[in-house]
């Protein structure tokens, strides 16, 4: 049983005929004790991303290894993933990463408008309820829709996976509205990957990422600090999800 699983990707350069970026997906879970487990690494394909068939295989592998229940899965709008989560763990809630959603919004806007756009978007993801968030989104649409229709389309597409965390208290919101839990690990992986340039094969890239992960936190101090920071969130998960955490520990 995991309260939350984060799924994210690191791009690496692999020489397969031509050198091209390929994603390596990482699944990181937080245990009921507040520690982190990296559940696996999977190499994706170059192009438009993986579909539902790929994600059903990945999630089924995780489930077959013993993960019977997950409260939430936090990801960054990966194609085909939400429907696959629903298939493998029907009770799990899929939550998009709010920070990534904001970053993607700014990509469509001129830099001179970033500050104003950020100010107008903030009421959406800090709203006390989904209805309040929808009202704030309507205001953003009226203010920016004509100038930046792609931003409006981006939020409309992500809306079903954006709003779940609005129903939770501040401790859970702080955990699930971003993939910061996995970003620090990704930063270490990127340093190791960038130091080697490109890789001759997919296996070589996976080995490099694996070794970078195995070298994390050799003293265990980071694990202890992380566990302490999670205590309030874990209490909130226990209450919000009707004792599913404690039920799985019995």
C-alpha positions in Angstrom: 0.0 0.0 0.0 1.4 3.4 -1.0 -0.3 6.7 -0.2 1.2 8.3 -3.3 3.3 7.3 -6.4 5.1 9.9 -8.5 5.8 9.1 -12.1 8.2 11.4 -14.1 10.7 11.2 -16.9 14.3 12.1 -17.6 15.4 12.5 -21.2 18.7 10.9 -22.2 20.5 10.8 -25.6 20.7 7.3 -27.1 22.5 6.5 -30.4 20.2 4.3 -32.3 21.2 5.0 -35.8 21.0 8.7 -35.1 21.4 10.3 -31.6 17.9 11.1 -30.3 16.3 12.0 -26.9 14.6 9.0 -25.3 12.6 9.2 -22.0 13.5 7.0 -19.0 10.4 6.9 -16.7 10.9 6.7 -13.0 8.2 5.6 -10.5 8.8 6.8 -6.9 6.5 5.8 -4.1 6.1 7.1 -0.6 5.5 4.4 2.0 3.1 4.5 5.0 6.1 5.1 7.2 7.1 8.2 5.1 10.2 6.7 3.3 10.7 6.6 -0.4 10.9 3.6 -2.6 11.9 3.7 -6.3 9.8 1.1 -7.9 11.5 0.8 -11.3 12.9 2.4 -14.5 11.4 2.0 -17.9 12.8 3.2 -21.2 10.2 4.9 -23.5 10.2 5.5 -27.2 11.3 8.6 -29.1 8.3 10.5 -30.6 4.8 11.4 -29.3 5.1 9.4 -26.1 3.7 6.1 -24.9 0.1 5.1 -25.0 -2.2 3.2 -22.7 -0.8 -0.2 -23.7 2.7 0.7 -22.5 1.4 2.1 -19.2 -0.9 -0.8 -18.4 2.2 -3.1 -18.8 4.3 -0.9 -16.5 1.6 -0.5 -13.8 0.6 -4.2 -14.0 4.2 -5.1 -13.4 4.3 -2.9 -10.3 1.0 -4.4 -9.1 2.2 -8.0 -9.7 5.2 -7.3 -7.5 2.8 -6.7 -4.6 1.4 -3.1 -4.8 -2.2 -3.8 -4.1 -3.5 -0.3 -3.5 -2.5 3.3 -4.1 -4.3 6.4 -2.9 -2.9 8.8 -5.5 -0.7 8.8 -8.6 1.0 12.2 -9.4 2.2 12.6 -13.0 2.7 15.2 -15.7 0.0 14.6 -18.2 1.6 11.5 -19.7 -0.5 10.2 -22.6 -2.6 7.1 -21.8 -1.5 7.0 -18.1 -4.8 8.2 -16.4 -6.9 5.5 -18.1 -4.3 2.9 -17.3 -4.2 3.9 -13.6 -8.0 3.5 -13.5 -7.6 0.0 -15.0 -4.9 -1.2 -12.6 -5.9 0.6 -9.4 -9.6 1.6 -9.7 -9.6 3.4 -6.3 -6.5 5.5 -7.1 -6.9 9.2 -7.9 -4.8 10.6 -10.7 -3.3 14.1 -10.0 -1.5 16.2 -12.6 1.6 18.1 -11.4 0.5 21.7 -10.9 4.1 23.1 -11.2 4.5 21.4 -14.6 1.1 22.7 -15.7 2.3 26.2 -14.9 5.6 25.8 -16.7 3.9 24.5 -19.8 1.5 27.5 -19.7 4.4 30.0 -19.7 5.9 28.3 -22.7 3.0 29.7 -24.8 3.3 33.2 -23.4 5.6 36.1 -24.0 8.1 36.6 -21.2 6.8 40.2 -20.6 3.4 38.7 -19.7 4.7 36.0 -17.3 4.2 38.0 -14.1 0.7 39.1 -14.9 -0.3 35.6 -16.1 1.2 34.0 -12.9 -0.9 36.4 -10.8 -4.1 35.5 -12.7 -3.4 31.7 -12.6 -2.7 31.6 -8.9 -6.4 31.8 -7.8 -7.1 28.7 -9.8 -4.7 26.3 -8.0 -5.1 28.0 -4.6 -8.9 27.9 -4.7 -10.8 26.4 -1.7 -13.0 24.4 -4.0 -13.5 23.2 -7.6 -16.3 25.7 -8.2 -14.1 28.6 -7.0 -11.3 27.3 -9.2 -13.6 27.1 -12.2 -14.7 30.7 -11.6 -11.0 31.8 -11.5 -10.4 29.9 -14.7 -13.3 31.7 -16.5 -11.7 35.0 -15.5 -8.3 33.8 -17.0 -10.1 32.8 -20.2 -11.7 36.2 -20.5 -8.4 38.0 -19.8 -6.0 35.8 -21.9 -8.1 33.6 -24.2 -7.9 35.8 -27.2 -4.1 36.4 -26.9 -3.1 32.9 -25.8 -5.7 30.3 -26.7 -3.2 27.4 -26.4 -2.9 28.1 -22.6 -6.7 27.9 -22.2 -6.7 24.6 -24.2 -3.9 23.3 -22.1 -5.8 23.8 -18.8 -9.1 22.5 -20.3 -7.4 19.3 -21.3 -5.7 18.9 -17.9 -8.7 19.9 -15.8 -10.0 16.4 -14.9 -6.5 15.5 -13.5 -5.9 19.0 -12.1 -8.8 19.4 -9.7 -8.6 16.3 -7.4 -6.2 17.9 -4.9 -8.6 20.9 -4.4 -10.8 18.6 -2.2 -8.0 17.9 0.2 -6.4 19.8 3.1 -3.2 21.9 2.9 -0.9 19.1 4.0 -2.0 16.8 1.1 -2.1 19.7 -1.3 1.5 20.5 -0.6 2.5 17.0 -1.4 0.5 16.2 -4.5 0.4 19.5 -6.4 4.0 19.1 -7.5 6.5 16.3 -8.3 9.2 17.9 -6.2 9.5 14.6 -4.4 11.0 13.1 -7.5 12.6 16.3 -9.0 15.5 16.2 -6.6 16.3 12.7 -7.7 15.9 13.6 -11.3 18.4 16.5 -10.8 21.1 14.0 -9.6 20.3 11.7 -12.5 20.6 14.5 -15.1 24.0 15.4 -13.7 25.2 11.8 -14.2 23.6 11.6 -17.7 24.9 14.9 -18.9 28.5 14.0 -17.8 28.4 11.1 -20.3 26.9 12.9 -23.3 25.0 10.2 -25.2 24.8 6.4 -24.8 25.4 3.7 -27.3 22.4 1.6 -26.2 19.3 1.8 -24.2 20.8 -0.7 -21.7 23.8 1.6 -21.2 21.5 4.5 -20.4 19.5 2.5 -17.9 22.7 1.3 -16.1 23.9 4.9 -15.8 20.6 6.0 -14.2 20.5 2.9 -12.0 24.0 3.6 -10.6 23.1 7.3 -10.0 20.1 6.2 -8.0 22.1 3.7 -6.0 24.6 6.4 -5.0 21.9 8.6 -3.5 21.9 9.3 0.3 24.7 7.0 1.4 24.5 8.1 5.1 20.7 7.8 5.4 20.4 11.4 6.7 18.2 12.4 3.7 15.8 9.5 4.3 15.4 10.5 8.0 14.7 14.2 7.1 12.3 13.2 4.4 10.4 10.9 6.8 10.0 13.6 9.4 8.6 16.1 6.9 6.0 13.6 5.8 4.3 12.9 9.1 1.6 15.6 8.8 0.8 14.6 5.3 0.6 10.9 6.2 -1.9 11.7 9.0 -4.0 13.6 6.5 -3.9 10.7 4.0 -5.0 8.3 6.8 -8.0 10.5 7.6 -8.9 11.4 4.0 -8.7 7.9 2.6 -10.8 6.2 5.4 -8.1 4.2 7.0 -6.8 2.5 3.9 -3.2 3.0 5.0 -3.6 1.4 8.4 -5.8 -1.4 7.0 -3.0 -2.5 4.7 -0.5 -2.5 7.6 -2.5 -5.0 9.6 
